[in-house]
Amino acid sequence: MTAILKWAGGKRSLIQAILATFPPDYAERTYHEPFLGGGALFFTVKPKRGTVNDINPHLINFYRIVRDEPDKLIKEASKYPYDRDTYYQLRDRFNEDGLPPVEDAALLLYLNKTGYNGLYRVNRRGVFNVPFGTYKNPTIVPEEDIHAASEALTRVELRNEDFSYLIDTAHEGDILYLDPPYEPLSRTSNFNTYSTNGFPWADQERLSKTIRELDARGVLFVLSNSEPVKKLYKGFRTTTVHANRSINTKTTGRGPIREIIVTNIGKRAIRR
Ligand SMILES: C[S@@+](CC[C@H](N)C(=O)[O-])C[C@H]1O[C@@H](n2cnc3c(N)ncnc32)[C@H](O)[C@@H]1O
């Protein structure tokens, strides 16, 4: 099955490389994905139990509604026509506080499918500001994918917090896939503005410390990111892959870029 949302840093192109690092019995293990985003890997693995998490409250509300009230979501999102004026009206509505959860989820779906490049971007004040995108007949409400996602989400716990919850949640033998915001090649690039507070280098360091603690406990992990974080994972197996990044804020930044996959699992080579 495919992910419902397009998400910056979406992992569709790396799925096979990541799965190749997993142990053969991965589908039987407890699975955790603390930086869910579009959840491309989660919706491929469809684990039997575990947790999925993201710090973005709109995103986790969306997945809760997909899981618990998929028909209401489909009905609400199907009401919205695809045109520029409606897009900007609905974008203003999405930026209001305290919306009913089904409406908030339906608006997120609509804006994701009709906004420019499927980006999720907010300004410093947390206001969603992605412009209208021009598509030919976009599918705004992928009903089958929503029902399939609903089913996959019933088997895991959905959380909305910082990744550090893993310290109390991940146990020996569990499998972890981590796709934190990319460390930009230069810090002037604003590519990783997923939320108002972003993910500074101090968070990359905090994450690597957390992972070392979990590794010592026997938790299996695979992490993907860009090359600058490599120095935080000395001692682990690191492979460089050429990923076709699907979304970037600068057109010049498109095309294959070097990403790394870091893991404490096995010795099998990752080939692409
Ligand atoms: C690179 S994206 C994940 C992309 C995803 N793997 C996919 O296939 O679409 C990173 C995600 O981490 C989330 N995030 C940022 N800071 C976080 C934190 N401290 N704890 C948990 N999630 C965080 C962002 O909201 C964003 O959705």
The ligand as an ORCA input file, in Angstrom:
! r2SCAN-3c Opt
* xyz 0 1
  C      12.109     13.690      7.199
  S      10.484     13.845      7.894
  C       9.955     12.176      7.869
  C       9.600     11.715      6.467
  C       8.972     10.345      6.445
  N       9.930      9.297      6.719
  C       8.273     10.062      5.100
  O       8.518      9.007      4.480
  O       7.466     10.893      4.688
  C      10.811     14.252      9.567
  C       9.611     14.389     10.508
  O      10.104     14.598     11.857
  C       9.189     15.409     12.571
  N       9.907     15.961     13.747
  C      10.656     17.087     13.811
  N      11.205     17.226     15.041
  C      10.797     16.147     15.778
  C      11.050     15.701     17.114
  N      11.851     16.399     17.959
  N      10.477     14.540     17.532
  C       9.662     13.833     16.692
  N       9.381     14.222     15.413
  C       9.951     15.353     14.958
  C       8.704     16.408     11.541
  O       7.436     16.936     11.910
  C       8.694     15.579     10.239
  O       7.396     15.102      9.941
*
